[in-house]
Amino acid sequence: MFTANGGYYTIMNVASGLYLTDPNGSTGPQSLLQQTLATGRGANTNSQLWALVPNGAGYTVVNKAGGNEFDEPFSTTQVGYGILVYPWGGGLNQMWVMVPPPGAPTGLTVAPGYGTAVLNWTAGTNYPGYLVKRSTSNGGP
């Protein structure tokens, strides 16, 4: 979720409702990003304000407090590495692209079985898979 503030935005995680924050206010490099309450440390300050700046084939994400940018400092393709903020270094590890949301699956079919249900569908575009949950009550888990 984005909230405009003079060309800068707050970035909220949909699942947690928490805001992306540079806890050090981006005053120096190598700050590990965190998610915090809007009323917590850094609330309504420049440490929670970000700009998307076009840069070549993607965007850089710049913090208002100190001008440092999202950076994957190890240039790795492995999952699970943290995102830090660093001054602009010109590398692809600081470039980000906006990916459209996944398309909804189509052609959903259900084959009932004894204690099971087999689901089949055609996946939407831009999405490698889905998380399927079940519930015993209307409205979901």
N, C-alpha and C positions, 0 to 999 in steps of 0.2 A: 504494500500500500504506500502511495506517495502523497505527500502534502507539500505543495509549492510554498516556497519562502524566498522570494527574490531570486529565482532561478536555482535555488538549492532545494533539496527534498529531504524529508525524513523517510527512512526505509523500515517498514514494519514487517516482521515475520507473521505470516498468516496463521500458522499453527500456534505460536506462543503468544502473539500479541505484543511482543517485545520489540524494541527499536535498536537498529544497528548503531553502535556507539564506538568511538575511539576513546577509550578510557583515559588516555594521556592527552587528549585534546589535539592530537596530531602535531604537537610541538617538536617532536623528534621522530626519527625513523624507527622502524621495527616494533611499532605498537601492535599488539595482537587485538583484533577486533572482537567485540563482545556484543551480546544483546542485553539491554537493560530496560528498566521501566522508564516511561516518559517522565515520571516524577523523581527518578533516581539520580544518581551522580551523572552529570552531563546533560540533564534534562533541559530542553529549550535553550541549549547553548550550541555553539558552532561545532562542538564535538559530535552532534547528532545530525548535522546538515551536510548533504552530499550533492555534488553536481555531476551530471553525465556530460562529458566533453568529447565531441567527435574527434577522432584521431586516426587517420588512415582507414584501415579496414574494420575498425571497431570503435570503442569508447574507452576513455579512462574515467575512473570514478574518483573524484577529488573531494577531500574533506575541507570544509570551509575554515576550520580553525587554523590549520598550518599549511594547507595546500598540498599535503602528501596524498598519495594515491594508492588504491588497492594494488597489492603486489603479491604474487605467488613467488617468493624469493628463491626457490630452489629450481625453478623451471622444470618441474617434474610433471609427468602425466599420471602419477599415482594418486589414487583417491585417499582423502583423509588429511592432507596437509593443510595447515592453517593459512589464513589470509592475513597479511600484515599490511601496514601502510609504510611507504617509502617515498622519497622524492622521485620525480620522473626520471627514468633511466633509459627510456627509448626501446625497451624490450617488449616482445610479444607477451611476456608474463605479466605485463601491466595493461594489456588490452583485453577488453571484454566485449561480447556481442549480446544483443538482446534476442532471445529465442522466443518465438511465439508460443502461446500456451498449446498444449496438446489438443488434438481433435478428439472428440468423443468417439468411443468405439461404435461400430455399426454391426447389424446382423446378429445381435445377441440371441443365442439359442440355449435352452436348458434341457438336458436329458436326465430325467429323474432315475434314481436307483435306490436300493435298499440302504438307507442312512447316508446317501450321497446325492450330489447333484453335479453333473458335468456341465461346465459353462464353456461355450465357444463363441468367439466374436472376431471381427476384423478390426485390428488396431487402428487408431486414428493416426494422423500424420505427426511427425516430430515427437514421438513418444515411444520409448523402448518397452514399456510394460505398465501394468496397472496393479494397484493394491486392492484386493477384493476382501471385504469384510462381511460378516454375517451377524444377524441379530435375531433374537426371539421376540423383539418388540418392534412395532411400527416406528419408523423414523431412524433406525440404524443403531449402531453400537454406542 
